[in-house]
Amino acid sequence: MDSIGDALLSSSMLPHIKAKFSEAMITVVCQGHIAPLYESCPCVNKIIKMPFDCRFLDHVQYLDVIRQIKSVNPDLLLNSVYALHHLADLDGLDFIPERYAFRKERKDKYNHIISHTKEWILELEKNQQFLAELGIQVSNLQPQVWLVPGDSAGTYQIKTDKYIVLFAGVRTKERYYNKYWEALKGLNCFVVTLGTTKDYDLNQEQLDKSGCNGINLSGKLTLKESIYVIKDAQLAIGGETGLAHAACAVGTSNIVLLGGGHYGRFMPYSSLTTVVDNKMDCFKCNWYCKRNLECIKKIDPVAIRKAIEGVL
């Protein structure tokens, strides 16, 4: 899997695949930091972990992953990742008899190439078409996550029942935005910020400048603990990132800042999502930006504030 958001979106297919192949043992091959998303999933029998960004330390580590995959004696390979970068394919899997994938290139790795009807459709719609190729017809897919009571550990650090979540950090620089604090300033609410260790300073800046009471839990919780915190929140706010998809998966209202690069590809798809954007005629540029990322940088904090007030 590419990243956390992709994993949450593709999780929508797992119950349907399990229902179709009810006797099958399902193995998920993913990056190690994504693996916790599948640990409590009743559809998954085994998880094989790859290094972050699929950057193997050496050939020995790569061969060990291949050995683990061979050990489950797979009959069917399903690769629903549409991208063509280095995270999308793993070499050396041609021993698997049936191999399905979305592809315009690298077709030699697969013997079932799945096409979709339009170039620019939501990932969840692509997932529907992927399932259709397997003989599985579904009318609606939504991201899923499987939580257990132990995932609630992070909530014990929050000393209030009512709070909103902010995740200002994003994986790619194109989606970076640092004016959430202006939207939060003067708001009578408790703010919990979430993210990784690298997001700590940005989230702390938003808390400090906003003047809101809150706690910065960036880098202090596991992925599933963070999602549990989102589940119990009144509202989640942030960029187009994995935690935005997590909010949709656990049924929490969310406000998401969308830039033009992938507008309408990954989000929005849920009635829980309120989009804040800065519409421009260059949207859907795949982040080949010629206008200094104005679609993100010039989002008005007043628009975010109005969205917050509309939800709360």
C-alpha positions as CSV (number, residue, x, y, z in Angstrom):
1,M,0.0,0.0,0.0
2,D,1.1,3.5,-0.8
3,S,0.2,5.3,2.5
4,I,-2.3,5.4,5.3
5,G,-5.0,7.1,3.3
6,D,-4.7,4.6,0.5
7,A,-4.9,1.7,3.0
8,L,-8.1,3.1,4.6
9,L,-9.7,3.6,1.2
10,S,-8.8,0.1,0.0
11,S,-10.0,-1.4,3.3
12,S,-13.5,-0.7,2.0
13,M,-13.0,-3.7,-0.3
14,L,-11.9,-6.3,2.2
15,P,-15.3,-7.4,3.6
16,H,-16.5,-7.9,0.0
17,I,-13.4,-9.8,-1.0
18,K,-13.8,-12.0,2.0
19,A,-17.5,-12.7,1.3
20,K,-16.6,-13.6,-2.3
21,F,-13.7,-15.9,-1.4
22,S,-15.1,-17.1,1.9
23,E,-12.7,-20.1,2.2
24,A,-9.6,-18.1,1.3
25,M,-6.8,-17.0,3.7
26,I,-6.2,-13.3,3.1
27,T,-2.7,-12.0,3.5
28,V,-2.0,-8.2,3.4
29,V,1.4,-7.0,2.2
30,C,2.0,-3.4,3.4
31,Q,4.5,-1.0,4.8
32,G,5.1,-1.6,8.5
33,H,3.6,1.6,9.8
34,I,0.3,0.7,8.0
35,A,0.1,-2.8,9.4
36,P,-1.7,-1.9,12.7
37,L,-4.8,-1.0,10.5
38,Y,-5.2,-4.6,9.7
39,E,-4.4,-6.2,13.0
40,S,-8.0,-6.3,14.2
41,C,-9.6,-6.8,10.8
42,P,-11.6,-10.0,10.8
43,C,-11.0,-10.4,7.1
44,V,-7.2,-10.6,7.3
45,N,-5.4,-13.8,8.3
46,K,-1.8,-12.6,8.0
47,I,0.2,-9.4,7.6
48,I,3.6,-9.2,5.8
49,K,5.4,-6.0,6.6
50,M,7.7,-4.2,4.2
51,P,10.1,-1.3,5.2
52,F,8.9,2.3,5.1
53,D,8.6,3.6,1.6
54,C,9.5,0.1,0.5
55,R,13.2,1.0,0.7
56,F,14.9,-2.3,1.5
57,L,18.1,-2.2,3.4
58,D,19.6,-4.8,1.1
59,H,18.8,-7.7,-1.2
60,V,18.6,-10.1,1.7
61,Q,15.7,-8.1,3.3
62,Y,13.9,-8.0,-0.1
63,L,14.3,-11.8,-0.5
64,D,12.9,-12.3,3.0
65,V,9.7,-10.5,2.1
66,I,9.4,-12.7,-1.0
67,R,10.0,-15.8,1.1
68,Q,7.2,-14.8,3.5
69,I,4.8,-14.3,0.5
70,K,5.8,-17.6,-1.0
71,S,5.2,-19.3,2.4
72,V,1.4,-18.6,2.2
73,N,1.3,-20.3,-1.2
74,P,-0.9,-17.6,-2.8
75,D,-3.3,-18.3,-5.7
76,L,-4.3,-14.7,-6.3
77,L,-2.6,-11.3,-6.2
78,L,-4.7,-8.2,-5.9
79,N,-3.0,-4.8,-6.4
80,S,-5.5,-1.9,-6.4
81,V,-2.8,0.8,-6.3
82,Y,-3.2,2.9,-9.4
83,A,0.0,5.0,-9.1
84,L,3.2,4.0,-11.0
85,H,5.8,5.0,-8.5
86,H,8.1,2.7,-6.6
87,L,5.5,1.9,-3.9
88,A,3.1,0.5,-6.4
89,D,4.8,-2.8,-7.4
90,L,6.9,-5.5,-5.9
91,D,9.2,-7.4,-8.2
92,G,9.4,-11.2,-8.1
93,L,5.8,-12.2,-7.7
94,D,5.2,-13.9,-11.0
95,F,5.0,-17.2,-9.1
96,I,1.5,-16.3,-8.1
97,P,-0.9,-17.8,-10.8
98,E,-3.5,-15.0,-11.1
99,R,-2.3,-11.4,-10.7
100,Y,-4.8,-8.4,-11.0
101,A,-3.8,-4.7,-11.1
102,F,-4.8,-1.3,-12.5
103,R,-2.1,-0.5,-15.0
104,K,-1.2,1.4,-18.1
105,E,2.4,0.5,-17.7
106,R,4.4,-2.3,-16.2
107,K,1.8,-4.7,-17.5
108,D,4.2,-7.6,-17.7
109,K,4.0,-8.1,-13.9
110,Y,0.3,-9.0,-14.1
111,N,-2.0,-11.2,-16.2
112,H,-5.2,-9.4,-15.5
113,I,-5.2,-5.6,-16.3
114,I,-8.2,-3.7,-15.0
115,S,-9.3,-0.5,-16.7
116,H,-11.7,2.1,-15.5
117,T,-14.1,4.2,-17.4
118,K,-12.8,7.7,-16.7
119,E,-9.4,9.1,-16.0
120,W,-10.5,11.4,-13.1
121,I,-12.7,9.5,-10.7
122,L,-12.7,8.9,-7.0
123,E,-10.4,6.2,-5.7
124,L,-13.4,4.6,-4.1
125,E,-15.1,4.4,-7.5
126,K,-11.9,2.8,-8.9
127,N,-12.2,0.3,-6.1
128,Q,-15.7,-0.5,-7.1
129,Q,-14.5,-1.2,-10.6
130,F,-11.7,-3.4,-9.3
131,L,-14.2,-5.5,-7.4
132,A,-16.4,-5.7,-10.5
133,E,-13.5,-7.3,-12.3
134,L,-13.6,-10.0,-9.6
135,G,-17.3,-10.5,-10.1
136,I,-18.2,-8.5,-7.0
137,Q,-20.9,-5.8,-7.6
138,V,-21.2,-3.1,-4.9
139,S,-23.0,0.3,-5.1
140,N,-21.2,2.2,-2.4
141,L,-17.8,1.9,-0.6
142,Q,-16.6,3.7,2.4
143,P,-13.3,3.5,4.2
144,Q,-13.2,1.2,7.2
145,V,-11.0,0.8,10.3
146,W,-11.3,-1.9,12.9
147,L,-10.7,-0.6,16.5
148,V,-10.5,-2.5,19.8
149,P,-10.9,-1.2,23.4
150,G,-7.2,-1.2,23.8
151,D,-6.9,1.5,21.2
152,S,-8.6,4.0,23.5
153,A,-5.5,4.5,25.6
154,G,-4.8,7.9,24.1
155,T,-8.2,9.3,25.2
156,Y,-7.1,9.1,28.9
157,Q,-4.8,12.1,28.3
158,I,-7.8,14.3,27.3
159,K,-9.5,15.7,30.3
160,T,-12.7,16.7,28.7
161,D,-15.6,14.9,26.9
162,K,-16.0,17.6,24.2
163,Y,-13.1,18.5,22.0
164,I,-12.1,19.0,18.4
165,V,-9.1,17.5,16.6
166,L,-6.6,19.3,14.5
167,F,-4.1,17.6,12.2
168,A,-2.1,20.4,10.5
169,G,0.7,18.1,9.3
170,V,0.6,16.6,5.8
171,R,2.8,14.1,4.0
172,T,3.6,16.2,1.0
173,K,4.7,19.9,0.9
174,E,2.0,20.7,-1.7
175,R,-0.7,20.4,0.9
176,Y,1.0,22.4,3.6
177,Y,-1.0,25.1,5.4
178,N,-0.2,26.9,8.6
179,K,-3.1,29.3,9.2
180,Y,-5.5,27.0,11.1
181,W,-4.8,29.1,14.2
182,E,-6.5,32.1,12.7
183,A,-9.7,30.1,12.2
184,L,-9.5,28.8,15.7
185,K,-8.7,32.1,17.5
186,G,-11.3,33.0,20.0
187,L,-13.2,29.8,19.6
188,N,-14.4,28.4,23.0
189,C,-13.2,24.8,22.5
190,F,-10.6,22.3,23.6
191,V,-8.2,21.4,20.8
192,V,-6.4,18.0,20.5
193,T,-3.6,18.0,17.9
194,L,-2.6,14.8,16.3
195,G,0.1,13.7,13.9
196,T,3.7,12.3,13.8
197,T,6.7,13.6,15.7
198,K,7.6,15.7,12.7
199,D,4.2,17.4,13.0
200,Y,4.7,18.4,16.6
201,D,6.1,21.9,16.1
202,L,3.6,22.9,13.5
203,N,0.7,21.7,15.6
204,Q,2.1,23.4,18.7
205,E,2.3,26.6,16.7
206,Q,-1.3,26.4,15.8
207,L,-2.3,25.8,19.4
208,D,-0.2,28.6,20.8
209,K,-1.3,31.2,18.3
210,S,-4.9,30.3,18.5
211,G,-5.0,30.8,22.3
212,C,-7.3,27.7,22.6
213,N,-7.0,25.3,25.5
214,G,-5.7,22.0,24.3
215,I,-3.1,19.3,24.2
216,N,-0.5,18.3,21.6
217,L,-0.4,14.6,21.2
218,S,1.7,14.6,18.0
219,G,4.1,11.6,18.0
220,K,2.7,10.4,21.4
221,L,0.1,8.0,20.2
222,T,0.0,5.0,17.9
223,L,-1.9,5.3,14.7
224,K,-5.0,3.4,16.0
225,E,-4.9,5.4,19.2
226,S,-5.0,8.6,17.2
227,I,-8.0,7.3,15.2
228,Y,-9.8,6.4,18.4
229,V,-9.3,10.0,19.6
230,I,-10.8,11.2,16.3
231,K,-13.7,8.8,16.8
232,D,-14.7,10.5,20.1
233,A,-14.2,14.1,18.8
234,Q,-16.9,16.5,17.9
235,L,-15.1,17.5,14.8
236,A,-11.8,16.9,13.0
237,I,-10.0,19.6,11.0
238,G,-6.9,19.3,8.7
239,G,-5.4,18.7,5.3
240,E,-6.0,16.0,2.8
241,T,-4.2,13.2,4.7
242,G,-4.7,9.8,6.3
243,L,-6.4,11.1,9.4
244,A,-9.0,12.9,7.2
245,H,-9.9,9.5,5.8
246,A,-9.8,8.0,9.3
247,A,-12.4,10.6,10.4
248,C,-14.7,9.4,7.6
249,A,-14.1,5.8,8.5
250,V,-15.1,6.3,12.2
251,G,-18.1,8.6,11.5
252,T,-16.7,11.9,12.7
253,S,-17.6,15.2,11.0
254,N,-14.6,16.7,9.4
255,I,-13.4,19.8,7.7
256,V,-10.7,19.2,5.1
257,L,-8.6,21.7,3.1
258,L,-8.4,20.5,-0.5
259,G,-5.9,21.9,-3.0
260,G,-6.3,21.5,-6.7
261,G,-3.7,18.9,-7.4
262,H,-5.9,15.8,-6.8
263,Y,-9.2,17.5,-6.3
264,G,-12.0,15.0,-6.6
265,R,-9.7,12.0,-6.8
266,F,-9.2,11.1,-3.1
267,M,-11.8,13.4,-1.6
268,P,-14.5,14.4,-1.1
269,Y,-16.7,11.3,-1.0
270,S,-18.4,11.4,2.4
271,S,-21.4,13.5,3.7
272,L,-19.3,13.9,6.9
273,T,-16.8,16.1,5.0
274,T,-17.0,19.8,4.6
275,V,-14.5,21.0,2.0
276,V,-12.7,24.3,2.2
277,D,-10.9,25.3,-0.9
278,N,-9.7,28.1,-3.1
279,K,-11.1,27.2,-6.5
280,M,-8.9,28.0,-9.5
281,D,-9.1,27.2,-13.2
282,C,-5.9,25.0,-13.0
283,F,-7.4,22.4,-10.7
284,K,-6.7,18.7,-11.3
285,C,-3.1,19.5,-12.3
286,N,-1.7,16.4,-10.5
287,W,0.4,18.9,-8.5
288,Y,2.4,20.0,-11.5
289,C,1.9,23.5,-10.2
290,K,2.7,26.7,-12.1
291,R,1.1,29.1,-9.6
292,N,3.1,28.7,-6.4
293,L,0.5,26.5,-4.8
294,E,-2.0,29.4,-4.4
295,C,-4.9,26.9,-4.2
296,I,-3.7,26.0,-0.7
297,K,-1.7,29.0,0.4
298,K,-4.5,31.4,-0.3
299,I,-7.3,29.5,1.5
300,D,-9.0,32.1,3.7
301,P,-9.0,31.2,7.4
302,V,-12.4,33.0,7.6
303,A,-13.8,30.3,5.4
304,I,-12.4,27.6,7.7
305,R,-14.0,29.4,10.7
306,K,-17.4,29.6,9.0
307,A,-17.1,25.9,8.3
308,I,-16.3,25.1,11.9
309,E,-19.2,27.2,13.1
310,G,-21.5,25.5,10.6
311,V,-20.6,22.0,11.9
312,L,-20.5,22.8,15.6
